[in-house]
């Protein structure tokens, strides 16, 4: 990664960690606006890092719940249906 991506990813990680303490699960949007006022390039790198980290968290949660269900420790989650999947 380049300097912008590294800085934006570090900030994204810190913001996502802080959201619980701040009790604001959309706090990253406020940070994004602050970044956009000075550097749209940094803002986009930050939002990309946020989306990637949120998607990874959601995917990991799905995996963990699926494994627990397989082990008899819960109900298997349903995979979301996308608008373009034809299902």
KAZIJO-V52647 format. One line per field, one symbol per residue. burial: I if it has 9 or more other C-alpha atoms within 8 Angstrom, else O. Layout:
# KAZIJO-V52647
burial: ???
This chain:
# KAZIJO-V52647
burial: OOOOIIOIIOIIIOIIOOIIOOOOOOIIOOOIIOIIOOOIOIIOIIIOIIOOIOOOOOOOOIOOIIOIIIOOOIIIOOOOOOOOOOO
